[in-house]
């Protein structure tokens, strides 16, 4: 029987790919409807919206997931519902306040030139309802994930994206004759509509779960509301700080990298272009390659919390080992593919071969990012959310130093910034693993990693020689596609032959395990 968290990982991964695919198609169509100027107006309101979401939820969904998993492990089902009700009341309050502030404060943001484009007004007020619904659905998802139910999250994400796209494109096209400001505002209505649709899906699953709970069960002393709120806040604050670290680091890059590129001898416009290659092209490819590990991390938090509550340390180590094996199984070949095929990939996706060197340099970060996502989830499940935050802060210092010294060296330039990104994620991941060893005694299996590396190296060599030959006969897209497919087959074959993937591993996989 498949591990529950592996099943959840697969479900969330598939939904992640579907959501991104729908989003990509939507972006292409919306760009054609609004044009460059309209997209600019459309995007003006987004940073304010993201800030409001960060404040309104502030790490609470993961905190809800952790505490709910703890209650479920003890079979304190009433206590789990009580946690949800208290947290939902808290989320509703913050979401409502921020939605109202967004709606009525939009004119202030425009008048005070905080948002310099006055035509973004309708986009701002259109996003006000989305703040409320997006915050609420995050709470529902956290609660259901605490029960290790990932299907509601996955399905609600797909429904949310579909409704958002339909409403977004419909209103954008309908209101375009009235002006770009109305069209952009109409497009932003899609976020609220999608949130409402997702909420209805989650409400259905919530009541379905509620009806399935036993009427009679063990009786537990119920926590006071103030104690629940205290526990939620204690967990949520470091989790929130962890998510805030990413934009903080990005802003530090914005301040340091272009300046140090100029110190290396690049003109301002050249420095800007190089910075765009790294942050706008290379880094997004890393995030795309770690969809599976991000999904696994989401599924792993309640699973680890459940086992930790029951003091099942052997189960924790087993789940940690399984998640690490899967993470390396996916991230190592993706790193090699991105390194070897960097030029055709950035040429095909961005039509920007100049981004090749930055992409190659940052490719290894895929392995470290996957490791960091998994290790952070494990520490959060072990009720140690502060540790990843501290480790990220230390890693940030390393990144700033690397950026300052490496980028200014002409021989490095923008690749120095890429290496700084690798160092940042790598240091944070390694520090996390040190603390995991201290907490549960887990050590990464070196033999497994070596099998991954050898198989990926063989794949990389084959792709290196295969692609130029295919390119000369069938063109860029087909050559890239076939090289990746054949390379993947070589990698999987190498892992099977070397014993890196066993029958037992395959048996744990959802759907596949039925045929093993």
Buried (B, 14 or more C-beta within 10 A) or exposed (E): EBBBBBBBBBBBBBBBBBBEEBEEEBEEBBEEBBBEEBBBBBEBBBEBBEEBBBBBBBBBBBBBBBBBBBBBBBEBBBBBBBBBEBBBEBBBEBBBBBBEBBBEBBEEBBEEEEBEBEBBBBBBBBBBBBBBBBBBBBBBBBBBBBBBBBBBBBBBBBBBBBBBBBBBBBBBBEBBEEBBBBBBBBBBBBBBBBBBBBBEBBBEBBEEBEEEEEEEEEEBEEBEEEEBBEBBBEBBBBBBBBBBBEEEBEEBBEEBBBBBBBBBEBEEEBBBBBBBBBBEBBBEBBEBBBBBBBBBBBBBBBBBBBBBBEEBBEBBBBBBBBBBBBBBBBBBBBBBBBBBBBBBBBBBBBEBEBBBBBBBBBBBBBBBBBBBBBBBBBBBBBBBBBBBBBBBBEBBEBBBEBBBEBBBEEEBBBBBBBBBBBBBBBBBBBBBBEBBEEBBEBEBEEEBBEBBBBBBBBBBBBBBEBBEEBBEEEEBEEBBEBBBEBBBEBBBBBBBEBEBBEEEBEBBBBEEBEEE
